[in-house]
Each structure stands twice: as structure tokens, then as C-alpha cells.
Amino acid sequence: MITPVGERTYEFRGLSTDTKPNKKTHPMLGNGSTFLEMDTAMLWMYDEENDRWLNITAIQLGIKQF
């Protein structure tokens, strides 16, 4: 799924203890939206097709996700 930046893509910032947005809280949440954890510097990207947040920082560091 290819989504142009700016078309339903949002940038969120919060703490690692904050609940990340989902389709129930943000119905227009789109593929490629990002969430930056300010206290850990972890960057997450939303995968709309699988309805999940991927830890981009962990992927870049080669840390296995579950």
C-alpha cells in the first residue's frame, strides 16, 4: 500500500507510556503516520494494512519485534 505523505498521515509525539492512536480514536489515521516517543527517542510508524505500529528504531537497530 502506497500512501502519499500528507494524505491521512499524521505526526504524533508523546511518552512511551502514552497509548498510541488507533482507528477507534482517530478514524482517519492513515498508513505512514508516525509517533515519536519523546522520553525514549523511539520512532514508530503506522501500518494501516495490518492495523499496527512498527518500531522503526528497533528495525534499524536489528532488534527483533514480536
PyMOL Python script that loads the backbone (N, CA, C, O; Angstrom):
from pymol import cmd

cmd.read_pdbstr("""\
ATOM      1  N   MET A   1       0.838  -1.167   0.000  1.00  0.00           N
ATOM      2  CA  MET A   1       0.000   0.000   0.000  1.00  0.00           C
ATOM      3  C   MET A   1       0.888   1.237   0.000  1.00  0.00           C
ATOM      4  O   MET A   1       1.723   1.397   0.890  1.00  0.00           O
ATOM      5  N   ILE A   2       0.723   2.096  -0.965  1.00  0.00           N
ATOM      6  CA  ILE A   2       1.486   3.336  -1.047  1.00  0.00           C
ATOM      7  C   ILE A   2       0.555   4.481  -0.669  1.00  0.00           C
ATOM      8  O   ILE A   2      -0.548   4.601  -1.201  1.00  0.00           O
ATOM      9  N   THR A   3       1.010   5.311   0.248  1.00  0.00           N
ATOM     10  CA  THR A   3       0.219   6.446   0.698  1.00  0.00           C
ATOM     11  C   THR A   3       1.047   7.713   0.585  1.00  0.00           C
ATOM     12  O   THR A   3       2.124   7.789   1.176  1.00  0.00           O
ATOM     13  N   PRO A   4       0.583   8.703  -0.149  1.00  0.00           N
ATOM     14  CA  PRO A   4       1.317   9.960  -0.224  1.00  0.00           C
ATOM     15  C   PRO A   4       1.378  10.645   1.136  1.00  0.00           C
ATOM     16  O   PRO A   4       0.386  10.667   1.866  1.00  0.00           O
ATOM     17  N   VAL A   5       2.533  11.201   1.479  1.00  0.00           N
ATOM     18  CA  VAL A   5       2.668  11.929   2.739  1.00  0.00           C
ATOM     19  C   VAL A   5       1.724  13.118   2.695  1.00  0.00           C
ATOM     20  O   VAL A   5       1.640  13.824   1.690  1.00  0.00           O
ATOM     21  N   GLY A   6       1.027  13.327   3.774  1.00  0.00           N
ATOM     22  CA  GLY A   6       0.070  14.417   3.850  1.00  0.00           C
ATOM     23  C   GLY A   6      -1.360  13.960   3.619  1.00  0.00           C
ATOM     24  O   GLY A   6      -2.301  14.676   3.963  1.00  0.00           O
ATOM     25  N   GLU A   7      -1.535  12.785   3.043  1.00  0.00           N
ATOM     26  CA  GLU A   7      -2.878  12.251   2.823  1.00  0.00           C
ATOM     27  C   GLU A   7      -3.199  11.269   3.942  1.00  0.00           C
ATOM     28  O   GLU A   7      -2.859  10.089   3.863  1.00  0.00           O
ATOM     29  N   ARG A   8      -3.851  11.764   4.977  1.00  0.00           N
ATOM     30  CA  ARG A   8      -4.202  10.974   6.167  1.00  0.00           C
ATOM     31  C   ARG A   8      -2.986  10.509   6.959  1.00  0.00           C
ATOM     32  O   ARG A   8      -3.095   9.583   7.763  1.00  0.00           O
ATOM     33  N   THR A   9      -1.845  11.126   6.750  1.00  0.00           N
ATOM     34  CA  THR A   9      -0.674  10.789   7.566  1.00  0.00           C
ATOM     35  C   THR A   9      -0.505  11.882   8.617  1.00  0.00           C
ATOM     36  O   THR A   9      -0.549  13.074   8.316  1.00  0.00           O
ATOM     37  N   TYR A  10      -0.313  11.447   9.841  1.00  0.00           N
ATOM     38  CA  TYR A  10      -0.204  12.360  10.968  1.00  0.00           C
ATOM     39  C   TYR A  10       1.119  12.144  11.687  1.00  0.00           C
ATOM     40  O   TYR A  10       1.700  11.060  11.627  1.00  0.00           O
ATOM     41  N   GLU A  11       1.586  13.179  12.366  1.00  0.00           N
ATOM     42  CA  GLU A  11       2.765  13.091  13.224  1.00  0.00           C
ATOM     43  C   GLU A  11       2.288  13.290  14.654  1.00  0.00           C
ATOM     44  O   GLU A  11       1.692  14.312  14.991  1.00  0.00           O
ATOM     45  N   PHE A  12       2.564  12.288  15.491  1.00  0.00           N
ATOM     46  CA  PHE A  12       2.208  12.356  16.906  1.00  0.00           C
ATOM     47  C   PHE A  12       3.478  12.356  17.740  1.00  0.00           C
ATOM     48  O   PHE A  12       4.494  11.787  17.339  1.00  0.00           O
ATOM     49  N   ARG A  13       3.416  12.992  18.892  1.00  0.00           N
ATOM     50  CA  ARG A  13       4.513  12.970  19.852  1.00  0.00           C
ATOM     51  C   ARG A  13       3.930  12.732  21.232  1.00  0.00           C
ATOM     52  O   ARG A  13       2.880  13.275  21.576  1.00  0.00           O
ATOM     53  N   GLY A  14       4.615  11.920  22.017  1.00  0.00           N
ATOM     54  CA  GLY A  14       4.144  11.644  23.361  1.00  0.00           C
ATOM     55  C   GLY A  14       5.180  10.837  24.111  1.00  0.00           C
ATOM     56  O   GLY A  14       6.318  10.701  23.662  1.00  0.00           O
ATOM     57  N   LEU A  15       4.790  10.308  25.241  1.00  0.00           N
ATOM     58  CA  LEU A  15       5.682   9.484  26.062  1.00  0.00           C
ATOM     59  C   LEU A  15       5.474   8.009  25.738  1.00  0.00           C
ATOM     60  O   LEU A  15       4.451   7.618  25.176  1.00  0.00           O
ATOM     61  N   SER A  16       6.455   7.208  26.101  1.00  0.00           N
ATOM     62  CA  SER A  16       6.354   5.762  25.833  1.00  0.00           C
ATOM     63  C   SER A  16       5.192   5.143  26.593  1.00  0.00           C
ATOM     64  O   SER A  16       4.694   4.087  26.201  1.00  0.00           O
ATOM     65  N   THR A  17       4.753   5.775  27.665  1.00  0.00           N
ATOM     66  CA  THR A  17       3.635   5.253  28.455  1.00  0.00           C
ATOM     67  C   THR A  17       2.282   5.669  27.897  1.00  0.00           C
ATOM     68  O   THR A  17       1.249   5.169  28.343  1.00  0.00           O
ATOM     69  N   ASP A  18       2.274   6.584  26.922  1.00  0.00           N
ATOM     70  CA  ASP A  18       1.022   7.015  26.298  1.00  0.00           C
ATOM     71  C   ASP A  18       0.505   5.949  25.340  1.00  0.00           C
ATOM     72  O   ASP A  18       1.287   5.255  24.690  1.00  0.00           O
ATOM     73  N   THR A  19      -0.803   5.826  25.259  1.00  0.00           N
ATOM     74  CA  THR A  19      -1.421   4.906  24.300  1.00  0.00           C
ATOM     75  C   THR A  19      -1.359   5.534  22.917  1.00  0.00           C
ATOM     76  O   THR A  19      -1.783   6.672  22.713  1.00  0.00           O
ATOM     77  N   LYS A  20      -0.826   4.776  21.977  1.00  0.00           N
ATOM     78  CA  LYS A  20      -0.740   5.281  20.606  1.00  0.00           C
ATOM     79  C   LYS A  20      -2.136   5.342  19.983  1.00  0.00           C
ATOM     80  O   LYS A  20      -2.998   4.522  20.297  1.00  0.00           O
ATOM     81  N   PRO A  21      -2.349   6.311  19.108  1.00  0.00           N
ATOM     82  CA  PRO A  21      -3.653   6.433  18.453  1.00  0.00           C
ATOM     83  C   PRO A  21      -4.004   5.167  17.668  1.00  0.00           C
ATOM     84  O   PRO A  21      -3.122   4.427  17.232  1.00  0.00           O
ATOM     85  N   ASN A  22      -5.294   4.937  17.498  1.00  0.00           N
ATOM     86  CA  ASN A  22      -5.747   3.810  16.688  1.00  0.00           C
ATOM     87  C   ASN A  22      -6.959   4.252  15.878  1.00  0.00           C
ATOM     88  O   ASN A  22      -7.379   5.405  15.973  1.00  0.00           O
ATOM     89  N   LYS A  23      -7.514   3.365  15.099  1.00  0.00           N
ATOM     90  CA  LYS A  23      -8.643   3.704  14.227  1.00  0.00           C
ATOM     91  C   LYS A  23      -9.886   4.121  15.025  1.00  0.00           C
ATOM     92  O   LYS A  23     -10.712   4.887  14.528  1.00  0.00           O
ATOM     93  N   LYS A  24     -10.020   3.622  16.255  1.00  0.00           N
ATOM     94  CA  LYS A  24     -11.176   4.000  17.063  1.00  0.00           C
ATOM     95  C   LYS A  24     -11.051   5.440  17.548  1.00  0.00           C
ATOM     96  O   LYS A  24     -12.033   6.184  17.549  1.00  0.00           O
ATOM     97  N   THR A  25      -9.849   5.836  17.960  1.00  0.00           N
ATOM     98  CA  THR A  25      -9.655   7.191  18.472  1.00  0.00           C
ATOM     99  C   THR A  25      -9.407   8.208  17.366  1.00  0.00           C
ATOM    100  O   THR A  25      -9.725   9.386  17.525  1.00  0.00           O
ATOM    101  N   HIS A  26      -8.846   7.763  16.255  1.00  0.00           N
ATOM    102  CA  HIS A  26      -8.557   8.627  15.103  1.00  0.00           C
ATOM    103  C   HIS A  26      -8.967   7.890  13.823  1.00  0.00           C
ATOM    104  O   HIS A  26      -8.119   7.278  13.173  1.00  0.00           O
ATOM    105  N   PRO A  27     -10.249   7.937  13.453  1.00  0.00           N
ATOM    106  CA  PRO A  27     -10.750   7.184  12.297  1.00  0.00           C
ATOM    107  C   PRO A  27     -10.016   7.457  10.985  1.00  0.00           C
ATOM    108  O   PRO A  27      -9.982   6.595  10.106  1.00  0.00           O
ATOM    109  N   MET A  28      -9.438   8.633  10.845  1.00  0.00           N
ATOM    110  CA  MET A  28      -8.736   8.973   9.600  1.00  0.00           C
ATOM    111  C   MET A  28      -7.249   8.622   9.655  1.00  0.00           C
ATOM    112  O   MET A  28      -6.499   8.987   8.749  1.00  0.00           O
ATOM    113  N   LEU A  29      -6.809   7.918  10.704  1.00  0.00           N
ATOM    114  CA  LEU A  29      -5.409   7.531  10.846  1.00  0.00           C
ATOM    115  C   LEU A  29      -4.975   6.741   9.621  1.00  0.00           C
ATOM    116  O   LEU A  29      -5.584   5.726   9.281  1.00  0.00           O
ATOM    117  N   GLY A  30      -3.929   7.204   8.963  1.00  0.00           N
ATOM    118  CA  GLY A  30      -3.527   6.587   7.716  1.00  0.00           C
ATOM    119  C   GLY A  30      -2.154   5.959   7.744  1.00  0.00           C
ATOM    120  O   GLY A  30      -1.356   6.184   8.654  1.00  0.00           O
ATOM    121  N   ASN A  31      -1.907   5.175   6.736  1.00  0.00           N
ATOM    122  CA  ASN A  31      -0.645   4.484   6.540  1.00  0.00           C
ATOM    123  C   ASN A  31       0.509   5.488   6.544  1.00  0.00           C
ATOM    124  O   ASN A  31       0.444   6.525   5.885  1.00  0.00           O
ATOM    125  N   GLY A  32       1.568   5.166   7.295  1.00  0.00           N
ATOM    126  CA  GLY A  32       2.750   6.020   7.325  1.00  0.00           C
ATOM    127  C   GLY A  32       2.730   7.096   8.390  1.00  0.00           C
ATOM    128  O   GLY A  32       3.694   7.851   8.517  1.00  0.00           O
ATOM    129  N   SER A  33       1.642   7.186   9.168  1.00  0.00           N
ATOM    130  CA  SER A  33       1.626   8.131  10.279  1.00  0.00           C
ATOM    131  C   SER A  33       2.733   7.758  11.252  1.00  0.00           C
ATOM    132  O   SER A  33       3.101   6.588  11.357  1.00  0.00           O
ATOM    133  N   THR A  34       3.262   8.739  11.958  1.00  0.00           N
ATOM    134  CA  THR A  34       4.384   8.463  12.867  1.00  0.00           C
ATOM    135  C   THR A  34       4.065   8.892  14.297  1.00  0.00           C
ATOM    136  O   THR A  34       3.251   9.784  14.536  1.00  0.00           O
ATOM    137  N   PHE A  35       4.733   8.226  15.236  1.00  0.00           N
ATOM    138  CA  PHE A  35       4.637   8.551  16.658  1.00  0.00           C
ATOM    139  C   PHE A  35       6.050   8.551  17.216  1.00  0.00           C
ATOM    140  O   PHE A  35       6.738   7.531  17.182  1.00  0.00           O
ATOM    141  N   LEU A  36       6.480   9.697  17.729  1.00  0.00           N
ATOM    142  CA  LEU A  36       7.802   9.815  18.335  1.00  0.00           C
ATOM    143  C   LEU A  36       7.652   9.801  19.845  1.00  0.00           C
ATOM    144  O   LEU A  36       6.953  10.638  20.417  1.00  0.00           O
ATOM    145  N   GLU A  37       8.322   8.829  20.496  1.00  0.00           N
ATOM    146  CA  GLU A  37       8.330   8.772  21.953  1.00  0.00           C
ATOM    147  C   GLU A  37       9.410   9.735  22.440  1.00  0.00           C
ATOM    148  O   GLU A  37      10.600   9.499  22.227  1.00  0.00           O
ATOM    149  N   MET A  38       9.000  10.806  23.087  1.00  0.00           N
ATOM    150  CA  MET A  38       9.939  11.847  23.491  1.00  0.00           C
ATOM    151  C   MET A  38      10.897  11.401  24.594  1.00  0.00           C
ATOM    152  O   MET A  38      12.007  11.924  24.696  1.00  0.00           O
ATOM    153  N   ASP A  39      10.481  10.444  25.418  1.00  0.00           N
ATOM    154  CA  ASP A  39      11.344  10.022  26.525  1.00  0.00           C
ATOM    155  C   ASP A  39      12.313   8.907  26.136  1.00  0.00           C
ATOM    156  O   ASP A  39      13.294   8.678  26.844  1.00  0.00           O
ATOM    157  N   THR A  40      12.062   8.210  25.026  1.00  0.00           N
ATOM    158  CA  THR A  40      12.954   7.120  24.614  1.00  0.00           C
ATOM    159  C   THR A  40      13.602   7.370  23.258  1.00  0.00           C
ATOM    160  O   THR A  40      14.541   6.671  22.878  1.00  0.00           O
ATOM    161  N   ALA A  41      13.103   8.362  22.530  1.00  0.00           N
ATOM    162  CA  ALA A  41      13.547   8.685  21.166  1.00  0.00           C
ATOM    163  C   ALA A  41      13.231   7.566  20.178  1.00  0.00           C
ATOM    164  O   ALA A  41      13.841   7.498  19.111  1.00  0.00           O
ATOM    165  N   MET A  42      12.287   6.688  20.518  1.00  0.00           N
ATOM    166  CA  MET A  42      11.848   5.632  19.608  1.00  0.00           C
ATOM    167  C   MET A  42      10.845   6.211  18.611  1.00  0.00           C
ATOM    168  O   MET A  42       9.954   6.978  18.976  1.00  0.00           O
ATOM    169  N   LEU A  43      11.010   5.827  17.348  1.00  0.00           N
ATOM    170  CA  LEU A  43      10.103   6.283  16.296  1.00  0.00           C
ATOM    171  C   LEU A  43       9.254   5.104  15.832  1.00  0.00           C
ATOM    172  O   LEU A  43       9.779   4.037  15.513  1.00  0.00           O
ATOM    173  N   TRP A  44       7.962   5.302  15.799  1.00  0.00           N
ATOM    174  CA  TRP A  44       7.017   4.288  15.379  1.00  0.00           C
ATOM    175  C   TRP A  44       6.298   4.759  14.122  1.00  0.00           C
ATOM    176  O   TRP A  44       6.046   5.954  13.963  1.00  0.00           O
ATOM    177  N   MET A  45       5.961   3.818  13.216  1.00  0.00           N
ATOM    178  CA  MET A  45       5.226   4.150  12.005  1.00  0.00           C
ATOM    179  C   MET A  45       4.005   3.230  11.913  1.00  0.00           C
ATOM    180  O   MET A  45       4.094   2.029  12.169  1.00  0.00           O
ATOM    181  N   TYR A  46       2.874   3.815  11.544  1.00  0.00           N
ATOM    182  CA  TYR A  46       1.626   3.064  11.492  1.00  0.00           C
ATOM    183  C   TYR A  46       1.502   2.284  10.187  1.00  0.00           C
ATOM    184  O   TYR A  46       1.668   2.835   9.099  1.00  0.00           O
ATOM    185  N   ASP A  47       1.206   0.996  10.317  1.00  0.00           N
ATOM    186  CA  ASP A  47       0.968   0.090   9.195  1.00  0.00           C
ATOM    187  C   ASP A  47      -0.540  -0.129   9.120  1.00  0.00           C
ATOM    188  O   ASP A  47      -1.094  -0.964   9.835  1.00  0.00           O
ATOM    189  N   GLU A  48      -1.191   0.630   8.248  1.00  0.00           N
ATOM    190  CA  GLU A  48      -2.656   0.598   8.179  1.00  0.00           C
ATOM    191  C   GLU A  48      -3.187  -0.766   7.728  1.00  0.00           C
ATOM    192  O   GLU A  48      -4.206  -1.230   8.239  1.00  0.00           O
ATOM    193  N   GLU A  49      -2.518  -1.396   6.796  1.00  0.00           N
ATOM    194  CA  GLU A  49      -2.991  -2.676   6.266  1.00  0.00           C
ATOM    195  C   GLU A  49      -3.104  -3.734   7.360  1.00  0.00           C
ATOM    196  O   GLU A  49      -4.033  -4.541   7.355  1.00  0.00           O
ATOM    197  N   ASN A  50      -2.153  -3.727   8.302  1.00  0.00           N
ATOM    198  CA  ASN A  50      -2.149  -4.704   9.392  1.00  0.00           C
ATOM    199  C   ASN A  50      -2.585  -4.107  10.723  1.00  0.00           C
ATOM    200  O   ASN A  50      -2.531  -4.778  11.754  1.00  0.00           O
ATOM    201  N   ASP A  51      -3.021  -2.835  10.704  1.00  0.00           N
ATOM    202  CA  ASP A  51      -3.511  -2.127  11.884  1.00  0.00           C
ATOM    203  C   ASP A  51      -2.563  -2.274  13.076  1.00  0.00           C
ATOM    204  O   ASP A  51      -2.946  -2.758  14.141  1.00  0.00           O
ATOM    205  N   ARG A  52      -1.311  -1.842  12.868  1.00  0.00           N
ATOM    206  CA  ARG A  52      -0.326  -1.952  13.940  1.00  0.00           C
ATOM    207  C   ARG A  52       0.718  -0.844  13.795  1.00  0.00           C
ATOM    208  O   ARG A  52       0.890  -0.254  12.728  1.00  0.00           O
ATOM    209  N   TRP A  53       1.402  -0.587  14.901  1.00  0.00           N
ATOM    210  CA  TRP A  53       2.508   0.369  14.924  1.00  0.00           C
ATOM    211  C   TRP A  53       3.811  -0.416  14.869  1.00  0.00           C
ATOM    212  O   TRP A  53       4.007  -1.348  15.649  1.00  0.00           O
ATOM    213  N   LEU A  54       4.699  -0.049  13.958  1.00  0.00           N
ATOM    214  CA  LEU A  54       6.003  -0.700  13.830  1.00  0.00           C
ATOM    215  C   LEU A  54       7.062   0.196  14.443  1.00  0.00           C
ATOM    216  O   LEU A  54       7.092   1.400  14.191  1.00  0.00           O
ATOM    217  N   ASN A  55       7.931  -0.395  15.250  1.00  0.00           N
ATOM    218  CA  ASN A  55       9.012   0.347  15.884  1.00  0.00           C
ATOM    219  C   ASN A  55      10.151   0.482  14.873  1.00  0.00           C
ATOM    220  O   ASN A  55      10.963  -0.430  14.717  1.00  0.00           O
ATOM    221  N   ILE A  56      10.201   1.609  14.200  1.00  0.00           N
ATOM    222  CA  ILE A  56      11.201   1.854  13.158  1.00  0.00           C
ATOM    223  C   ILE A  56      12.604   1.871  13.744  1.00  0.00           C
ATOM    224  O   ILE A  56      13.543   1.380  13.117  1.00  0.00           O
ATOM    225  N   THR A  57      12.756   2.429  14.932  1.00  0.00           N
ATOM    226  CA  THR A  57      14.068   2.486  15.579  1.00  0.00           C
ATOM    227  C   THR A  57      14.598   1.073  15.828  1.00  0.00           C
ATOM    228  O   THR A  57      15.770   0.794  15.574  1.00  0.00           O
ATOM    229  N   ALA A  58      13.745   0.192  16.319  1.00  0.00           N
ATOM    230  CA  ALA A  58      14.157  -1.192  16.584  1.00  0.00           C
ATOM    231  C   ALA A  58      14.529  -1.911  15.290  1.00  0.00           C
ATOM    232  O   ALA A  58      15.490  -2.679  15.256  1.00  0.00           O
ATOM    233  N   ILE A  59      13.769  -1.660  14.231  1.00  0.00           N
ATOM    234  CA  ILE A  59      14.066  -2.276  12.941  1.00  0.00           C
ATOM    235  C   ILE A  59      15.435  -1.828  12.453  1.00  0.00           C
ATOM    236  O   ILE A  59      16.228  -2.643  11.981  1.00  0.00           O
ATOM    237  N   GLN A  60      15.714  -0.530  12.565  1.00  0.00           N
ATOM    238  CA  GLN A  60      17.005   0.000  12.122  1.00  0.00           C
ATOM    239  C   GLN A  60      18.162  -0.573  12.939  1.00  0.00           C
ATOM    240  O   GLN A  60      19.262  -0.760  12.418  1.00  0.00           O
ATOM    241  N   LEU A  61      17.912  -0.852  14.221  1.00  0.00           N
ATOM    242  CA  LEU A  61      18.969  -1.408  15.069  1.00  0.00           C
ATOM    243  C   LEU A  61      19.045  -2.930  14.984  1.00  0.00           C
ATOM    244  O   LEU A  61      19.934  -3.534  15.583  1.00  0.00           O
ATOM    245  N   GLY A  62      18.134  -3.554  14.256  1.00  0.00           N
ATOM    246  CA  GLY A  62      18.140  -5.003  14.113  1.00  0.00           C
ATOM    247  C   GLY A  62      17.568  -5.729  15.309  1.00  0.00           C
ATOM    248  O   GLY A  62      17.869  -6.903  15.527  1.00  0.00           O
ATOM    249  N   ILE A  63      16.742  -5.043  16.093  1.00  0.00           N
ATOM    250  CA  ILE A  63      16.122  -5.654  17.256  1.00  0.00           C
ATOM    251  C   ILE A  63      14.835  -6.346  16.808  1.00  0.00           C
ATOM    252  O   ILE A  63      13.972  -5.727  16.187  1.00  0.00           O
ATOM    253  N   LYS A  64      14.715  -7.638  17.130  1.00  0.00           N
ATOM    254  CA  LYS A  64      13.557  -8.406  16.687  1.00  0.00           C
ATOM    255  C   LYS A  64      12.299  -7.922  17.389  1.00  0.00           C
ATOM    256  O   LYS A  64      12.299  -7.702  18.600  1.00  0.00           O
ATOM    257  N   GLN A  65      11.222  -7.757  16.619  1.00  0.00           N
ATOM    258  CA  GLN A  65       9.926  -7.377  17.180  1.00  0.00           C
ATOM    259  C   GLN A  65       9.044  -8.612  17.241  1.00  0.00           C
ATOM    260  O   GLN A  65       9.247  -9.583  16.512  1.00  0.00           O
ATOM    261  N   PHE A  66       8.078  -8.550  18.111  1.00  0.00           N
ATOM    262  CA  PHE A  66       7.141  -9.670  18.217  1.00  0.00           C
ATOM    263  C   PHE A  66       5.753  -9.256  17.903  1.00  0.00           C
ATOM    264  O   PHE A  66       4.839 -10.079  17.945  1.00  0.00           O
TER     265      PHE A  66
END
""", "prot")
cmd.dss("prot")
cmd.show_as("cartoon", "prot")
cmd.util.cbc("prot")
cmd.orient("prot")
